[in-house]
Amino acid sequence: MDKKIGYILLVVGALIVVSTLDFVKKTIHLNLGLSDWMVALIGGIIFIIGAYSVGGGRSKQSQEVPIYHGKNIVGYRRVK
């Protein structure tokens, strides 16, 4: 996923989780017909998906550097 979409999902998920707080519910008067824990769970899942797409899903593959013998490359060495 694109990082922009990931950041949008992070913000949307955080707003959904914050919307379950009592003082926010009193000011917004938003009723989705779901219980607070379900709304918080949905927001948390959206937040985790956004966090994963922003940078949590990078692979930890080791980098390879060439081994030279004179001007020729004779092999590759893995660097951690």
Secondary structure, DSSP 8 states (H G I E B T S, - for coil): --HHHHHHHHHHHHHHHHTTSHHHHHHH----SS-HHHHHHHHHHHHHHHHIIIIIT-----EEEEEEETTEEEEEEEE-
